Amino acid sequence: MSWAVRIGYGAGDFGLVLTFQLAGLFLLFFMTEALGLSPMTAGLIILAGLLFDGVSDIGMGVLADRFRGRLGGYRPWLLMGGPLLAGSTALMFFAPPLQGVALAAAALGAQVLFRAAFTVVAIPFGALSSAMTEDSRERSLLVGIRLTFASFAALTVALGVPPAVAAFGAGEPRLGFQAAAAAVGLTAMVFILIAYASTREVKPGQTPAALGYLVVDLPGMAVRNGPFLQVAVCAFLYASAQGLILAGAPYFFSFVRGEPETLGLCLGVMIGGVAVFVPVWTVIARRIGKRASWIIGAGWSAAALAGLAIAWDAPLPFFLAGIMAASFGFAAINLIGFSMLPDTVEYAEWRYGVRVEAALFAALTLVQKAGVGFAAAGSGFLLSLAGHSSDSPMAGPGAAMFGAALFLAPAMLLAASIVAIWRYPLSTRLHARLVRALAWRRVRRQR
């Protein structure tokens, strides 16, 4: 692939992550502080929306695997879904003049619409990488570029949304969030369309029978795909860890440290660190392999987060140093998690004779979103334990408990991911052998 194609593909993830990061970082805060919903109610709404999203991902994955058009199987969905994602992003942060159950129902409806629109774009976009190339090293490079764009998107949201809310809202957070969300949605649509225009699909030869799997076959195929199961467990644990930190960060800096103005700075250091270190890990992973990179990265971040759990009230320079240390490991996890999945596609094709790209990606996305939803509900639970509400912010022992738990729980989840990935079998050499074997099969089939 040319660099224009690689960068164009990465631009699509910039658009997707803008919307996903906006929801992950500010939606719980918007629901509790702007809409006035309780932390538990807001957390459960987000969890319900993400579970719907994950289930719909499976259907979208099956549909995308079967869809074959003149423009490809996956690219057309980017063209169709981009405008829908832009509109639903703005609607998600709209504050209707409702109260009680009606307000909660409206918030849930907006959640479902946004998650459906995100699915229409994200599932085909994720599967597109395995349709562009079969080379494992090329995929690692492609994912590294993609995650660099994703890191800059997350950084844009972290640094840009708080001042945008203040500027657009003029003291009214509801109006500020709605304007900022509309701007994020429009920007995301532009970058998704850039990805559509820049990429091309180079599909391996497939017979209709190879695409004719049934939806009921997917659970069994996933369960018997050992490498995929290991990747899925690690994805759930990391998504939960990251989700806890992101959902709890606005509360932590506003009510625990009492420094709301440092939220953007600290998130910028963490996300910017990931953006800086992803290229470093791209080189490292090509030398030591994906499994070793995950173990080292997860262990590094777990140790850094454990230190922050002890010293959550440390002076800001020391706290920022701890965040930067954690971001070094996060960069490895982000890179390796995405680059492992396409390799499991070839493993499944080699073992079962069926190439399942979008559906396997959808299954992994379901697991990740379940982790994010678990984190949102967990954050709501921790806020309730700390005694926090929009009328009575947490303080004293409750705030101290929340500050320690916000970092200790993710550290434990990352440590568990090391155990899950320890015996991952698909080395670069073994994957290359699988690709050669599949190429030989296709040649024989054509003869």
C-alpha positions as CSV (number, residue, x, y, z in Angstrom):
1,M,0.0,0.0,0.0
2,S,1.1,3.6,-0.6
3,W,1.4,6.0,2.2
4,A,-1.6,7.9,0.9
5,V,-3.8,4.8,1.4
6,R,-2.3,4.2,4.9
7,I,-2.9,7.8,6.0
8,G,-6.3,7.9,4.4
9,Y,-7.4,4.8,6.3
10,G,-6.0,6.3,9.6
11,A,-8.0,9.5,9.0
12,G,-11.2,7.4,9.3
13,D,-10.3,6.4,12.8
14,F,-9.7,10.1,13.7
15,G,-13.3,10.7,12.9
16,L,-14.7,7.6,14.7
17,V,-12.6,8.2,17.8
18,L,-13.8,11.9,18.0
19,T,-17.3,10.7,18.6
20,F,-16.5,7.7,20.7
21,Q,-14.1,9.6,22.9
22,L,-16.7,12.4,23.3
23,A,-19.2,9.9,24.7
24,G,-16.7,8.0,26.8
25,L,-15.2,11.1,28.4
26,F,-18.1,13.5,28.9
27,L,-21.4,11.6,28.5
28,L,-21.7,10.4,32.1
29,F,-20.7,13.9,33.3
30,F,-23.2,15.5,31.0
31,M,-26.0,13.3,32.2
32,T,-25.3,13.8,35.9
33,E,-24.3,17.5,35.9
34,A,-26.3,19.0,33.0
35,L,-29.4,16.7,32.9
36,G,-29.5,16.1,36.6
37,L,-29.8,12.3,36.4
38,S,-28.4,10.2,39.3
39,P,-25.0,8.5,38.7
40,M,-26.5,5.0,38.8
41,T,-29.2,5.9,36.4
42,A,-26.8,7.6,34.0
43,G,-24.3,4.7,34.2
44,L,-27.1,2.1,33.5
45,I,-28.3,4.1,30.5
46,I,-24.8,4.1,29.0
47,L,-24.4,0.4,29.8
48,A,-27.8,-0.4,28.1
49,G,-26.8,1.6,25.0
50,L,-23.5,-0.1,24.7
51,L,-25.0,-3.6,25.1
52,F,-27.5,-2.7,22.4
53,D,-24.6,-1.5,20.3
54,G,-22.6,-4.7,20.9
55,V,-25.5,-6.9,19.9
56,S,-26.2,-4.8,16.8
57,D,-22.5,-5.1,15.9
58,I,-22.9,-8.8,15.3
59,G,-25.8,-8.3,12.8
60,M,-23.8,-5.5,11.1
61,G,-20.8,-7.7,10.9
62,V,-22.7,-10.5,9.2
63,L,-24.4,-8.0,6.8
64,A,-21.0,-6.5,5.9
65,D,-19.4,-9.9,5.3
66,R,-22.2,-10.7,2.8
67,F,-22.4,-7.4,1.1
68,R,-20.5,-7.1,-2.1
69,G,-20.9,-4.0,-4.3
70,R,-19.1,-2.2,-7.0
71,L,-17.3,-0.1,-4.5
72,G,-16.4,-3.0,-2.2
73,G,-17.9,-4.8,0.7
74,Y,-17.0,-2.4,3.5
75,R,-16.2,1.0,2.0
76,P,-19.8,1.9,1.0
77,W,-20.9,1.8,4.6
78,L,-18.5,4.7,5.4
79,L,-20.2,6.8,2.8
80,M,-23.7,6.0,4.0
81,G,-23.0,6.1,7.8
82,G,-20.9,9.2,8.1
83,P,-23.8,11.7,8.0
84,L,-26.0,9.6,10.3
85,L,-23.2,9.5,12.8
86,A,-22.8,13.3,12.7
87,G,-26.4,14.0,13.4
88,S,-26.8,11.4,16.2
89,T,-23.7,12.7,18.0
90,A,-25.3,16.1,18.3
91,L,-28.6,14.6,19.4
92,M,-26.9,12.6,22.2
93,F,-25.9,15.8,23.9
94,F,-29.2,17.5,23.4
95,A,-31.0,18.4,26.7
96,P,-34.8,18.0,26.2
97,P,-37.3,19.9,28.4
98,L,-38.2,16.7,30.3
99,Q,-37.9,15.3,33.8
100,G,-37.9,12.0,35.6
101,V,-38.6,8.9,33.6
102,A,-39.3,10.8,30.4
103,L,-35.9,12.4,30.6
104,A,-34.2,9.0,31.2
105,A,-36.1,7.5,28.3
106,A,-35.1,10.3,25.9
107,A,-31.5,10.0,27.0
108,L,-31.6,6.2,26.3
109,G,-33.2,6.7,22.9
110,A,-30.5,9.2,21.9
111,Q,-27.9,6.6,23.1
112,V,-29.4,3.9,21.0
113,L,-29.5,6.0,17.9
114,F,-25.9,7.1,18.3
115,R,-24.7,3.6,19.0
116,A,-26.5,2.3,15.9
117,A,-25.0,5.0,13.7
118,F,-21.5,4.2,15.1
119,T,-22.0,0.5,14.4
120,V,-22.9,1.2,10.7
121,V,-19.5,2.9,10.3
122,A,-17.2,1.3,12.8
123,I,-17.7,-2.4,12.0
124,P,-17.0,-2.2,8.3
125,F,-14.2,0.2,8.9
126,G,-12.5,-2.2,11.3
127,A,-12.9,-5.1,9.0
128,L,-11.6,-3.1,6.1
129,S,-8.0,-3.5,7.3
130,S,-8.0,-7.2,6.8
131,A,-9.5,-6.7,3.3
132,M,-6.7,-4.3,2.3
133,T,-3.8,-6.6,3.0
134,E,-3.0,-10.1,4.4
135,D,0.6,-9.2,5.5
136,S,0.8,-9.3,9.3
137,R,3.7,-6.7,9.4
138,E,1.8,-4.4,7.1
139,R,-1.2,-4.7,9.3
140,S,0.8,-3.7,12.3
141,L,2.1,-0.6,10.5
142,L,-1.5,0.2,9.3
143,V,-2.8,-0.2,12.8
144,G,0.1,2.0,14.2
145,I,-0.9,4.8,11.8
146,R,-4.6,4.3,12.6
147,L,-3.9,4.5,16.4
148,T,-1.7,7.6,16.0
149,F,-4.7,9.3,14.4
150,A,-7.0,7.9,17.1
151,S,-4.7,9.3,19.8
152,F,-4.7,12.7,18.2
153,A,-8.5,12.5,18.0
154,A,-8.7,11.6,21.7
155,L,-6.3,14.5,22.5
156,T,-8.5,16.9,20.4
157,V,-11.6,15.9,22.5
158,A,-9.8,16.1,25.8
159,L,-8.2,19.5,25.2
160,G,-10.8,21.1,22.9
161,V,-14.2,20.1,24.4
162,P,-14.0,21.8,27.8
163,P,-13.1,25.3,26.5
164,A,-15.6,24.8,23.6
165,V,-18.4,24.0,26.1
166,A,-17.4,27.1,28.1
167,A,-17.2,29.3,25.0
168,F,-20.4,28.1,23.3
169,G,-22.4,27.8,26.5
170,A,-21.7,31.2,28.0
171,G,-22.3,29.7,31.5
172,E,-25.0,27.3,30.4
173,P,-23.4,23.8,30.1
174,R,-26.4,22.3,28.2
175,L,-26.0,24.7,25.3
176,G,-22.2,24.4,25.4
177,F,-22.3,20.6,25.2
178,Q,-24.8,20.6,22.3
179,A,-22.7,23.0,20.2
180,A,-19.5,21.2,20.9
181,A,-21.1,17.8,20.0
182,A,-22.4,19.2,16.7
183,A,-18.9,20.4,15.8
184,V,-17.4,17.0,16.7
185,G,-20.0,15.2,14.6
186,L,-19.4,17.3,11.5
187,T,-15.7,17.0,11.8
188,A,-16.0,13.2,12.2
189,M,-18.1,12.9,9.1
190,V,-15.4,14.7,7.0
191,F,-12.6,12.4,8.1
192,I,-14.7,9.3,7.6
193,L,-15.4,10.4,4.0
194,I,-11.7,10.9,3.5
195,A,-11.1,7.3,4.5
196,Y,-13.8,6.2,2.0
197,A,-12.2,8.1,-0.8
198,S,-8.6,7.0,0.0
199,T,-8.9,3.2,0.5
200,R,-9.4,0.2,-1.8
201,E,-10.3,-3.4,-1.0
202,V,-8.1,-6.2,-2.2
203,K,-10.1,-9.2,-1.2
204,P,-8.7,-12.8,-1.3
205,G,-10.6,-15.1,-3.6
206,Q,-13.7,-16.5,-1.8
207,T,-16.4,-18.8,-3.0
208,P,-20.1,-18.2,-2.1
209,A,-19.9,-21.1,0.2
210,A,-17.0,-19.6,2.1
211,L,-19.2,-16.6,2.8
212,G,-22.3,-18.7,3.6
213,Y,-21.9,-19.2,7.3
214,L,-25.0,-18.8,9.5
215,V,-25.3,-16.4,12.4
216,V,-26.0,-19.3,14.8
217,D,-22.5,-20.7,13.8
218,L,-20.7,-17.6,15.0
219,P,-20.6,-18.4,18.8
220,G,-19.2,-21.8,18.1
221,M,-16.6,-20.5,15.7
222,A,-15.5,-17.8,18.2
223,V,-15.3,-20.3,21.1
224,R,-13.2,-22.7,19.1
225,N,-10.9,-20.0,17.9
226,G,-8.5,-20.0,20.9
227,P,-6.4,-17.0,19.8
228,F,-9.6,-14.9,19.2
229,L,-10.9,-15.8,22.7
230,Q,-7.6,-14.6,24.3
231,V,-7.7,-11.4,22.4
232,A,-11.4,-10.9,23.3
233,V,-10.7,-11.4,27.1
234,C,-7.8,-8.9,27.0
235,A,-9.9,-6.4,25.0
236,F,-12.7,-6.6,27.7
237,L,-10.2,-6.1,30.5
238,Y,-8.5,-3.2,28.8
239,A,-11.7,-1.5,27.7
240,S,-13.0,-1.7,31.3
241,A,-9.8,-0.3,32.7
242,Q,-9.6,2.6,30.2
243,G,-13.4,3.2,30.6
244,L,-13.1,3.6,34.3
245,I,-10.4,6.2,34.1
246,L,-12.1,8.2,31.3
247,A,-15.6,8.2,32.8
248,G,-14.3,9.0,36.3
249,A,-11.7,11.7,35.3
250,P,-14.1,14.7,35.2
251,Y,-15.3,13.9,38.7
252,F,-11.8,13.1,40.0
253,F,-10.3,16.5,38.9
254,S,-13.4,18.5,39.8
255,F,-14.3,17.0,43.2
256,V,-11.4,14.9,44.5
257,R,-8.4,17.0,43.6
258,G,-10.4,20.2,43.4
259,E,-8.6,21.2,40.2
260,P,-11.1,21.1,37.4
261,E,-8.9,23.3,35.2
262,T,-6.3,20.6,35.1
263,L,-8.6,18.0,33.5
264,G,-7.6,18.8,29.9
265,L,-3.9,19.0,30.8
266,C,-3.8,15.6,32.5
267,L,-5.8,13.9,29.8
268,G,-3.7,15.6,27.2
269,V,-0.6,14.2,28.8
270,M,-2.0,10.7,28.9
271,I,-3.5,10.7,25.4
272,G,-0.6,12.7,23.9
273,G,1.8,10.2,25.5
274,V,0.0,7.4,23.7
275,A,0.2,9.2,20.4
276,V,4.0,9.7,20.9
277,F,4.7,6.2,22.0
278,V,2.6,4.2,19.5
279,P,5.2,4.7,16.8
280,V,7.9,3.5,19.3
281,W,5.8,0.3,20.0
282,T,5.3,-0.2,16.3
283,V,9.0,-0.7,16.0
284,I,9.3,-2.7,19.2
285,A,6.5,-5.1,18.3
286,R,8.0,-5.9,14.9
287,R,11.1,-7.1,16.8
288,I,9.8,-8.9,19.9
289,G,6.3,-9.9,18.7
290,K,2.8,-8.9,19.7
291,R,2.4,-11.2,22.8
292,A,5.6,-10.0,24.4
293,S,4.6,-6.3,23.7
294,W,1.2,-6.7,25.3
295,I,2.7,-8.3,28.4
296,I,5.4,-5.6,28.8
297,G,2.9,-2.8,28.1
298,A,0.2,-4.0,30.4
299,G,2.6,-4.7,33.2
300,W,4.2,-1.3,32.9
301,S,0.8,0.5,33.0
302,A,-0.5,-1.6,35.9
303,A,2.5,-0.6,37.9
304,A,2.1,3.1,37.1
305,L,-1.6,3.1,37.9
306,A,-0.9,1.3,41.2
307,G,1.4,4.1,42.1
308,L,-1.2,6.7,41.2
309,A,-3.8,4.9,43.4
310,I,-1.4,5.4,46.3
311,A,-0.4,9.0,45.4
312,W,-3.6,10.3,43.9
313,D,-3.2,13.6,45.8
314,A,0.5,14.1,44.9
315,P,1.6,17.5,43.6
316,L,0.7,18.0,40.0
317,P,4.1,17.5,38.4
318,F,4.5,14.1,40.1
319,F,1.0,13.2,39.2
320,L,1.6,14.1,35.5
321,A,4.8,12.0,35.6
322,G,2.7,9.0,36.7
323,I,0.2,9.6,33.9
324,M,2.9,9.8,31.3
325,A,4.4,6.5,32.6
326,A,1.0,4.8,32.3
327,S,0.6,6.1,28.7
328,F,3.7,4.3,27.6
329,G,2.1,1.0,28.4
330,F,-1.3,2.1,27.0
331,A,0.4,2.7,23.6
332,A,1.5,-0.9,23.4
333,I,-1.9,-2.2,24.4
334,N,-3.8,-0.1,21.9
335,L,-1.4,-1.0,19.1
336,I,-1.3,-4.8,19.8
337,G,-5.0,-5.3,20.5
338,F,-6.1,-4.0,17.1
339,S,-3.3,-5.7,15.2
340,M,-3.9,-9.1,16.7
341,L,-7.5,-9.4,15.5
342,P,-6.9,-9.6,11.8
343,D,-4.4,-12.5,12.4
344,T,-7.2,-14.5,14.1
345,V,-9.3,-14.1,10.9
346,E,-6.7,-16.1,9.0
347,Y,-6.5,-18.6,11.8
348,A,-10.3,-19.1,11.6
349,E,-10.2,-19.5,7.8
350,W,-7.3,-22.0,8.0
351,R,-9.2,-24.0,10.6
352,Y,-12.8,-23.9,9.3
353,G,-12.5,-22.9,5.7
354,V,-14.6,-19.8,6.3
355,R,-13.3,-16.3,6.2
356,V,-15.2,-14.3,8.8
357,E,-13.9,-10.7,8.9
358,A,-16.5,-8.2,9.9
359,A,-18.4,-10.7,12.1
360,L,-15.3,-11.5,14.2
361,F,-14.5,-7.8,14.4
362,A,-18.1,-7.2,15.5
363,A,-17.8,-9.9,18.2
364,L,-14.6,-8.3,19.5
365,T,-16.3,-4.9,19.4
366,L,-19.2,-6.3,21.4
367,V,-16.7,-7.5,24.1
368,Q,-15.0,-4.1,24.1
369,K,-18.3,-2.2,24.4
370,A,-19.4,-4.5,27.2
371,G,-16.2,-3.5,28.9
372,V,-16.9,0.2,28.4
373,G,-20.5,-0.3,29.6
374,F,-19.3,-2.2,32.7
375,A,-16.9,0.7,33.4
376,A,-19.7,3.3,33.1
377,A,-21.9,1.3,35.5
378,G,-18.9,0.8,37.8
379,S,-18.2,4.5,37.8
380,G,-21.8,5.2,38.7
381,F,-21.5,2.7,41.5
382,L,-18.3,4.2,42.8
383,L,-19.8,7.7,42.7
384,S,-22.9,6.5,44.6
385,L,-20.6,4.9,47.2
386,A,-18.7,8.2,47.5
387,G,-22.0,10.0,48.1
388,H,-21.9,12.1,45.0
389,S,-24.9,13.8,43.3
390,S,-25.4,16.9,41.3
391,D,-26.8,18.6,44.4
392,S,-24.2,17.2,46.9
393,P,-20.7,16.6,45.5
394,M,-18.5,14.0,47.2
395,A,-16.0,15.1,49.8
396,G,-13.9,13.8,52.7
397,P,-13.4,10.0,53.0
398,G,-15.8,9.3,50.0
399,A,-13.7,11.5,47.7
400,A,-10.5,9.8,48.9
401,M,-12.0,6.3,48.3
402,F,-13.0,7.3,44.8
403,G,-9.6,8.8,44.0
404,A,-7.8,5.5,45.0
405,A,-10.3,3.2,43.4
406,L,-10.2,5.1,40.1
407,F,-6.6,3.9,39.5
408,L,-6.4,0.7,41.6
409,A,-9.2,-1.1,39.8
410,P,-7.8,-0.5,36.3
411,A,-4.4,-1.7,37.5
412,M,-5.9,-5.0,38.6
413,L,-7.7,-5.4,35.3
414,L,-4.5,-4.9,33.3
415,A,-2.7,-7.4,35.5
416,A,-5.4,-9.9,34.7
417,S,-4.9,-9.3,31.0
418,I,-1.3,-10.5,31.3
419,V,-2.5,-13.8,32.5
420,A,-5.1,-14.1,29.7
421,I,-2.5,-13.4,26.9
422,W,0.3,-15.4,28.3
423,R,-0.1,-18.4,26.1
424,Y,-1.2,-16.6,22.9
425,P,0.1,-18.8,20.0
426,L,0.1,-16.7,16.8
427,S,3.6,-15.5,16.4
428,T,4.6,-13.6,13.3
429,R,6.3,-16.7,11.9
430,L,3.3,-18.9,12.5
431,H,0.9,-16.4,11.0
432,A,3.1,-16.1,7.9
433,R,2.9,-19.9,7.5
434,L,-0.9,-19.8,7.8
435,V,-1.1,-17.1,5.1
436,R,1.0,-19.2,2.8
437,A,-1.1,-22.3,3.4
438,L,-4.3,-20.3,2.7
439,A,-2.8,-19.0,-0.6
440,W,-2.0,-22.5,-1.6
441,R,-5.6,-23.6,-0.9
442,R,-7.0,-20.7,-3.0
443,V,-4.7,-21.7,-5.9
444,R,-5.9,-25.3,-5.7
445,R,-9.6,-24.1,-5.5
446,Q,-9.2,-22.0,-8.7
447,R,-7.7,-25.0,-10.5
